[in-house]
């Protein structure tokens, strides 16, 4: 049953709780350059905590993924389902520092419009900005890239089973181009992994140049 559910939802890894509807919804790109995501909890307070700015940067990265389609008529907005006009993001502790074990719990509900053709807003609730970022990744997997959300409404509650979810790359014994390392970083983030273990030096090589201690690389 889990494999069938995963194929239907296109979400990886499979969330702890996942509810799929039988309808459809369309995410509506805001006019005039307005943001689709709204971190409204802190809007009235003026300046955001420094850590929360990372979440705003994540909004800017993920929003184009949701509306990555051309102006072809076949990509016109589907008017047979609900219209999602934006996502409200509520974070309990936007100043929580990034550390192993920080809460990544989130709750995502989207496409819960009351009737066909009705407009509604989605909602993300998270303990920290890192949970909210995981919700953005999940949302990007649910949408087909042109704003179409199948199996609406979608309601997901998730948190990682393991605090340490990592991958090791060995650049001491293997020459790995920087662009490939950057691709690995992007890939493990999209898989909701949170640790990159870089085996940087070994007896075979010392591919690390230190401005403070240059002799480390010169003499190994």
WOFENMO-V806127 format. One line per field, one symbol per residue. ss: DSSP state (a for helix, b for strand, c for the rest). psi: psi as a letter, one per 40 degrees, with the letter a starting at -180 (. if undefined). A space follows every 50 residues. Layout:
ss=???
psi=???
This chain:
ss=caaaaaaaacccccccbbbbbbbbbbbcccaaacccbbcaaaaaaccccc caaaaaaaaaaaaaaabcccccaaaccccccbbbbbbbbbbbbccccccc cccccbbbbbccccccccbbbbbbbbbbaaaaaaaaaaaaaabccbcbbb bbbbbbbbcccccccbbbbbcccccccaaaaaaaaaaaaaccccbbbbbc bccccbccccccccaaaaac
psi=dddddddddfhhihidhhhhaeaiihhhhiifeiidihgededeebhiid ddddddddddddddddfgiaehdeeihheeaihheihhhhhdgeehihih eiheiihhhiffidiheihiiihhhididdddddddddddddieefehhi fiihhhhiiidhdhgiihigedehhhidddddddddddddefiehhhhgd iaddigfhhhddgdeddde.
